[in-house]
Amino acid sequence: MYGAILGDMIGAPYEFDRGEKTKDFPLFCKYSEFTDDTVITIAVAEALIDTLGQSDDDIKDALVRSMKKWGRRYPGAGYGISFIGWLGSKNPQPYNSYGNGSAMRVSAAGWMFDTLEQTRHIARLTAVVTHNHPEGIKGAEATASAIFLARTGSSKEDIDQYIIDEFGYDLSRTCDDIRPHYRHVESCQKTVPEAITAFLEGNDFEDVIRTAVSLGGDCDTLTCIAGSIAEAFYGVPDNLKTECVNRLTKDLRDVLICFNGYRK
C-alpha cells in the first residue's frame, strides 16, 4: 500500500487543480500529508486482514466497522459529503455512489489473494458497502485487477488490454491528450481511466507519480490509484518508503506494517 499512500500524500497539495500541470515539482513539501484516501485505505486493509477466509457478510460487516472506526478517528481527513453522512449513521447503508473513493481505497485487495477472480470478488465487496453503483464497483474491480496483474508479472500491454476488455474504459488517450482539459472530477469513470493511463505511460514508480499529479483534477485520489498500481509493477524505492512511514501517525503506520506480512 505504500504506492497508494505516497500517491495520496504527494498529490494532496495539488488537489482541486491547484498545481501547474507539470511533472516538475518538489516531490514532498510541508503540505504533503495523508488525507481520507490513506485513512480509508488503511481501514479496508485492516478489515480484510481480520476476515481472511470468512464469509462475504462477515467481510462486509468488518469493512463497515473498520471504515467507521478510522473515519471517526480522523474526522478532518477530507471525506465527501455523502461519506460523512454514512460515517455518522447508526445503520449505514450503501448510497449508490460512483465516486472514486471505491477505487482509491481498494489496493489491499489487489495484494492479498491468489487469483484474479478472488481479487475481483473481494474488490467488489469493498465497494458495495457504500459505492454500490455499477461504476463505483467497476472502478474498484479495475484498480484491484490492475494491481493483481502488475504484481504477478503481466506486461503493461496485457494490463491495458485486460482493462479495456473487461471494464470498457477508454485507454486510447495519452496523458498529453488528457492534461489540457482535465479538471477536478470525483467520479470513478473520470478518474480511474486517467490513473491507469498515467501508470501505463510512466517509466518508473516516481515517474508514474509525477505523471499522475501533472494531470491535475482530483489528483490526490488519481495519484493514489496510479501509485497503487505502480508499486505492484515497479516496487517502491526505499527512500520513498521511509518518507511515507515518517509522514504517518503511529496507528496508521502499525496497520501498514502489519499488512506487509499478509501481502502476496
Summary of the structure (lengths in Angstrom):
residues: 264
radius of gyration: 16.4
end to end distance: 12.1
largest distance: 46.7
contacts: 975
relative contact order: 0.19
helix: 65%
strand: 1%
